[in-house]
Amino acid sequence: MAEKQLEQSGWDGVISTRDKLRFLCAPSAYPHKPAIVELVETHMSYVFLAGERAYKLKKPVRYPFLDFSTIEARERDCREELRLNRRLSKDVYLGVTPLTAIGDRLSLSETGEIVEWLVEMRRLPGELMLDALLWTRGVRDSQITAVCETLAQFYRRAERSKIRPEQYTARLAAEQKVNRAMLTHPGIDGAPQILERLDARLVAQRPQLEARVAAGRIVDGHGDLRPEHICLTEPVVIFDCLEFNAELRQVDPFDEVAFLGVECAQLGAPHLLRRFIEELALHLEEAVPSWDLIWLYAAWRAALRARLSIAHLLDPSPRHPDKWAPLANRYLDLAARALDGAF
């Protein structure tokens, strides 16, 4: 339960995280008075679905890749999330809202001492999320085209990365080293053999990878392009980018879209990887770099997702502990299939 985890994480002031959670779960907390409030917990945040609005509260946590342990750090991250996500979903990200207190009374207003910051968003229709559509009625060709048109426009405008070719390949190798260290869980099948194959491909295709950097193809991208972050409204909305680590957003657009394809494959739609890649190339008005490179990107992303799945089990009180090892195995299977050149 969320409250159990909140009790363990604690708070560095009078008003605890649990107090904030209790307040924000009440419809009366919000100016627009929604009928109900739904709480959705993620690895790093609590999201409150309050009628036509959604509010995100960062957890006061610290990991090797981020530090949300102070209110100042959480405010900075909220503002960075707003700035970055407005690149692809300007009308969704409405602002950064203070949570204030007078004594022990909390309020979403400008009055009182600021005790927390929240990202305020327009709530999107859950039934039109790409992952939801893959589970229900499927995705139309016109919707795939709309996603790729949106992404192509974004990548053309995106800031070009200043990363050097050797830095780019060194980062992939470093992440692969962490993959190897993490994927030793007793419930994981065949990881050493798959990772050895991936190591060999990273070495063999290093010239291709570095050529992409030298050609200026690496951009400050989305960083977390998953189906649940794509809403197939008109126009398409792509949200919830990776805001807390700029280095991890330095991507080849075809790597990022291969990642999207891996996630669709994990949801039962493996054919979409090739479809997304070809459609993106069309709208970028350039050729697919090479299918060997696309499959390398897909395998590397699948191995990374396997590792991130297992990482949940390192939490003091992991959510859904029975979920992560089977999910990691599914991603490793996708990595092996990508290394074979097809899903």
C-alpha positions as CSV (number, residue, x, y, z in Angstrom):
1,M,0.0,0.0,0.0
2,A,1.1,3.6,-0.7
3,E,0.6,4.6,2.9
4,K,2.9,2.0,4.2
5,Q,5.6,3.2,1.8
6,L,4.9,6.8,2.8
7,E,5.4,6.0,6.5
8,Q,8.8,4.6,5.7
9,S,9.9,7.5,3.5
10,G,9.0,10.1,6.1
11,W,9.3,13.8,5.8
12,D,11.7,16.5,6.9
13,G,9.1,19.0,8.3
14,V,6.0,19.0,10.5
15,I,3.6,18.0,7.6
16,S,4.4,14.5,6.5
17,T,4.1,13.0,3.0
18,R,1.2,10.9,4.4
19,D,-0.6,14.1,5.4
20,K,-0.2,15.5,1.9
21,L,-1.5,12.2,0.4
22,R,-4.5,12.2,2.6
23,F,-5.3,15.8,1.7
24,L,-4.8,15.4,-2.0
25,C,-7.0,12.3,-2.1
26,A,-10.0,14.4,-0.9
27,P,-12.2,16.0,-3.6
28,S,-12.6,19.1,-1.4
29,A,-8.9,19.9,-1.8
30,Y,-9.4,21.0,-5.4
31,P,-10.8,24.4,-6.5
32,H,-13.0,22.7,-9.2
33,K,-14.4,20.1,-6.7
34,P,-14.2,16.9,-8.6
35,A,-16.7,14.1,-7.8
36,I,-13.9,11.6,-6.9
37,V,-10.1,11.5,-6.8
38,E,-8.1,8.5,-8.0
39,L,-4.6,7.9,-6.7
40,V,-2.0,6.3,-9.1
41,E,1.4,5.5,-7.7
42,T,4.5,5.2,-9.9
43,H,8.1,4.5,-9.0
44,M,8.9,8.2,-8.3
45,S,5.5,10.0,-8.0
46,Y,1.9,10.0,-6.9
47,V,-0.6,11.2,-9.5
48,F,-4.0,12.4,-8.4
49,L,-6.7,12.1,-11.1
50,A,-9.2,14.8,-10.1
51,G,-12.0,15.1,-12.6
52,E,-10.8,17.1,-15.5
53,R,-7.3,17.7,-14.0
54,A,-4.4,15.6,-12.9
55,Y,-1.8,16.6,-10.3
56,K,1.6,15.0,-9.9
57,L,3.4,14.9,-6.5
58,K,7.1,13.9,-6.6
59,K,8.2,11.4,-3.9
60,P,10.9,12.6,-1.6
61,V,13.3,9.8,-2.8
62,R,16.9,9.6,-3.8
63,Y,18.3,7.2,-6.4
64,P,21.7,7.1,-8.2
65,F,20.0,8.7,-11.2
66,L,17.9,11.4,-9.4
67,D,17.6,13.2,-6.1
68,F,14.1,14.4,-5.0
69,S,15.0,14.5,-1.3
70,T,14.5,18.2,-0.8
71,I,11.5,20.5,-1.6
72,E,13.9,22.7,-3.6
73,A,14.9,19.8,-5.8
74,R,11.3,18.8,-6.3
75,E,10.3,22.3,-7.3
76,R,13.2,22.4,-9.9
77,D,12.1,19.1,-11.3
78,C,8.4,20.2,-11.5
79,R,9.4,23.3,-13.5
80,E,11.7,21.3,-15.8
81,E,8.9,18.8,-16.4
82,L,6.6,21.6,-17.4
83,R,9.2,23.2,-19.7
84,L,10.2,19.9,-21.5
85,N,6.7,18.5,-21.8
86,R,5.3,21.6,-23.4
87,R,7.5,20.8,-26.4
88,L,5.1,18.0,-27.3
89,S,1.9,18.7,-25.2
90,K,1.8,22.4,-24.6
91,D,-2.0,22.5,-23.8
92,V,-1.8,19.6,-21.4
93,Y,0.8,20.9,-18.9
94,L,-0.9,23.9,-17.2
95,G,1.5,24.9,-14.5
96,V,3.4,24.2,-11.3
97,T,1.0,24.6,-8.3
98,P,2.1,25.2,-4.7
99,L,0.7,23.2,-1.9
100,T,0.6,25.5,1.1
101,A,0.0,25.2,4.9
102,I,-1.3,27.5,7.6
103,G,-0.6,25.6,10.7
104,D,-1.6,22.1,10.0
105,R,-4.2,23.1,7.3
106,L,-3.2,22.4,3.7
107,S,-4.4,24.2,0.7
108,L,-3.9,24.4,-3.1
109,S,-3.4,28.2,-3.0
110,E,-0.9,30.9,-2.8
111,T,-1.7,31.6,0.9
112,G,0.5,30.2,3.6
113,E,3.9,28.4,3.7
114,I,4.8,26.4,0.7
115,V,5.3,22.8,1.7
116,E,5.2,21.1,-1.7
117,W,5.0,21.6,-5.4
118,L,2.8,19.8,-7.9
119,V,2.6,19.6,-11.7
120,E,-0.9,20.5,-12.8
121,M,-2.1,18.9,-16.0
122,R,-5.2,18.6,-18.1
123,R,-6.5,15.1,-17.8
124,L,-6.4,13.0,-21.0
125,P,-8.9,10.3,-22.0
126,G,-7.5,7.0,-20.7
127,E,-9.3,5.0,-23.4
128,L,-7.3,6.8,-26.1
129,M,-3.9,6.0,-24.8
130,L,-1.9,3.8,-27.2
131,D,-1.5,1.0,-24.7
132,A,-5.2,1.0,-24.0
133,L,-6.0,0.8,-27.7
134,L,-3.6,-2.1,-28.2
135,W,-5.5,-4.0,-25.5
136,T,-8.9,-3.2,-26.9
137,R,-9.8,-2.2,-30.5
138,G,-6.3,-1.8,-32.0
139,V,-4.6,1.1,-33.8
140,R,-5.5,2.4,-37.2
141,D,-2.9,3.2,-39.9
142,S,-4.0,6.9,-39.8
143,Q,-3.2,7.0,-36.1
144,I,0.3,5.6,-36.6
145,T,0.8,8.2,-39.3
146,A,-0.3,10.9,-36.9
147,V,2.1,9.8,-34.2
148,C,5.0,9.7,-36.6
149,E,4.2,13.1,-38.1
150,T,4.1,14.5,-34.6
151,L,7.4,12.9,-33.7
152,A,9.1,14.0,-37.0
153,Q,8.1,17.6,-36.4
154,F,9.4,17.4,-32.8
155,Y,12.8,15.8,-33.9
156,R,13.3,18.4,-36.6
157,R,12.9,21.2,-34.0
158,A,14.7,19.5,-31.2
159,E,18.0,20.8,-29.9
160,R,21.0,18.9,-31.4
161,S,23.0,17.0,-28.8
162,K,26.6,18.1,-28.1
163,I,27.6,14.5,-27.1
164,R,30.7,13.2,-28.8
165,P,30.7,9.9,-30.7
166,E,33.0,8.2,-28.2
167,Q,30.8,9.4,-25.3
168,Y,27.7,8.0,-27.0
169,T,29.1,4.5,-27.4
170,A,30.7,4.7,-23.9
171,R,27.3,5.4,-22.4
172,L,25.7,2.4,-24.1
173,A,28.6,0.2,-22.9
174,A,28.2,1.6,-19.3
175,E,24.5,0.9,-19.2
176,Q,25.2,-2.6,-20.6
177,K,27.7,-3.1,-17.7
178,V,24.9,-2.3,-15.2
179,N,22.5,-4.6,-17.1
180,R,25.0,-7.4,-16.6
181,A,25.3,-6.7,-12.9
182,M,21.6,-6.4,-12.3
183,L,20.2,-9.3,-14.4
184,T,21.5,-12.0,-12.0
185,H,18.2,-12.5,-10.2
186,P,17.4,-16.2,-9.6
187,G,14.1,-15.8,-11.6
188,I,15.9,-14.5,-14.8
189,D,16.5,-17.0,-17.6
190,G,19.3,-16.9,-20.2
191,A,20.5,-13.3,-19.4
192,P,24.3,-14.0,-19.7
193,Q,24.0,-15.5,-23.2
194,I,21.8,-12.7,-24.5
195,L,24.0,-10.0,-22.9
196,E,27.1,-11.6,-24.5
197,R,25.4,-11.4,-27.9
198,L,24.5,-7.8,-27.3
199,D,28.0,-6.9,-26.2
200,A,29.4,-8.4,-29.4
201,R,26.9,-6.4,-31.5
202,L,27.7,-3.1,-29.7
203,V,31.4,-3.6,-30.5
204,A,30.8,-4.7,-34.1
205,Q,28.4,-1.8,-34.8
206,R,30.3,0.9,-33.0
207,P,31.3,2.6,-36.3
208,Q,27.6,2.8,-37.2
209,L,26.7,4.2,-33.9
210,E,29.4,6.8,-33.9
211,A,28.6,7.8,-37.5
212,R,25.1,8.7,-36.4
213,V,26.6,11.1,-33.8
214,A,29.1,12.6,-36.2
215,A,26.2,13.2,-38.7
216,G,24.4,15.3,-36.1
217,R,21.5,12.8,-35.7
218,I,21.4,12.8,-31.9
219,V,18.8,15.1,-30.3
220,D,17.4,16.1,-27.0
221,G,14.4,13.8,-27.3
222,H,11.5,12.5,-25.2
223,G,13.5,10.0,-23.3
224,D,10.7,7.7,-22.3
225,L,8.6,7.1,-25.4
226,R,6.2,4.4,-24.2
227,P,2.6,3.6,-25.4
228,E,1.1,4.8,-22.2
229,H,2.7,8.3,-22.9
230,I,0.9,8.7,-26.2
231,C,-2.7,9.8,-26.4
232,L,-4.4,9.3,-29.8
233,T,-6.6,12.4,-29.6
234,E,-6.7,14.8,-32.5
235,P,-4.0,16.2,-32.5
236,V,-1.9,13.5,-31.0
237,V,-0.5,14.3,-27.5
238,I,2.8,12.8,-26.3
239,F,3.6,13.5,-22.7
240,D,5.5,12.5,-19.6
241,C,9.0,12.8,-21.0
242,L,12.1,12.0,-19.0
243,E,12.8,15.3,-17.3
244,F,15.2,14.4,-14.4
245,N,18.3,13.4,-16.4
246,A,19.3,15.4,-19.6
247,E,21.9,12.8,-20.6
248,L,19.4,10.1,-20.9
249,R,17.3,12.2,-23.3
250,Q,20.2,12.4,-25.8
251,V,19.0,9.9,-28.4
252,D,18.9,9.0,-32.0
253,P,15.2,9.4,-33.1
254,F,15.3,5.9,-34.6
255,D,16.6,4.5,-31.2
256,E,13.7,6.2,-29.4
257,V,11.1,4.9,-31.9
258,A,12.7,1.4,-31.7
259,F,12.1,1.6,-28.0
260,L,8.4,2.4,-28.7
261,G,8.3,-0.6,-30.9
262,V,9.8,-2.8,-28.2
263,E,7.1,-1.6,-25.8
264,C,4.3,-2.3,-28.3
265,A,5.8,-5.8,-28.9
266,Q,5.7,-6.4,-25.1
267,L,2.0,-5.5,-25.3
268,G,1.4,-8.0,-28.1
269,A,1.9,-5.9,-31.3
270,P,5.4,-6.7,-32.5
271,H,4.6,-5.6,-36.1
272,L,4.4,-2.0,-35.0
273,L,8.1,-1.6,-34.6
274,R,8.8,-1.8,-38.4
275,R,5.7,0.2,-39.1
276,F,6.8,3.1,-36.8
277,I,10.3,3.1,-38.1
278,E,9.3,3.2,-41.7
279,E,6.7,5.9,-41.1
280,L,9.1,8.0,-39.1
281,A,11.8,7.8,-41.9
282,L,9.1,8.9,-44.4
283,H,8.2,12.0,-42.4
284,L,11.8,12.8,-41.6
285,E,12.4,12.5,-45.3
286,E,15.4,10.3,-44.8
287,A,16.3,6.6,-45.2
288,V,16.2,4.2,-42.3
289,P,19.8,4.2,-41.2
290,S,20.1,0.4,-41.5
291,W,17.9,-2.4,-40.1
292,D,20.9,-3.9,-38.4
293,L,21.2,-0.7,-36.4
294,I,17.4,-0.6,-35.7
295,W,17.5,-4.2,-34.3
296,L,20.6,-3.3,-32.2
297,Y,18.7,-0.4,-30.7
298,A,15.7,-2.6,-30.1
299,A,17.8,-5.3,-28.4
300,W,19.6,-2.7,-26.2
301,R,16.3,-1.1,-25.1
302,A,14.7,-4.4,-24.3
303,A,17.7,-5.4,-22.1
304,L,17.6,-2.1,-20.4
305,R,13.8,-2.5,-19.7
306,A,14.5,-6.0,-18.3
307,R,17.0,-4.5,-15.9
308,L,14.6,-1.7,-14.9
309,S,12.0,-4.3,-14.2
310,I,14.2,-6.2,-11.8
311,A,15.3,-2.9,-10.1
312,H,11.8,-2.6,-8.6
313,L,12.6,-5.6,-6.4
314,L,15.4,-3.6,-4.7
315,D,12.9,-1.1,-3.2
316,P,12.3,-1.6,0.5
317,S,8.6,-2.4,-0.1
318,P,8.3,-3.2,-3.9
319,R,4.9,-2.7,-5.4
320,H,3.5,-5.9,-7.1
321,P,6.7,-8.0,-6.4
322,D,5.4,-11.0,-8.4
323,K,5.2,-8.9,-11.5
324,W,8.9,-7.9,-12.1
325,A,10.8,-11.2,-12.8
326,P,8.3,-12.5,-15.4
327,L,8.3,-9.0,-17.1
328,A,12.1,-9.0,-17.2
329,N,12.0,-12.4,-18.9
330,R,9.6,-11.1,-21.5
331,Y,11.9,-8.2,-22.3
332,L,14.9,-10.5,-22.5
333,D,13.0,-12.7,-24.9
334,L,12.4,-9.6,-27.0
335,A,16.1,-8.7,-26.8
336,A,17.0,-12.1,-28.2
337,R,14.5,-11.9,-31.0
338,A,15.7,-8.4,-31.9
339,L,19.3,-9.7,-32.1
340,D,17.9,-12.3,-34.5
341,G,16.6,-9.5,-36.7
342,A,12.8,-9.8,-36.2
343,F,10.1,-10.0,-33.6
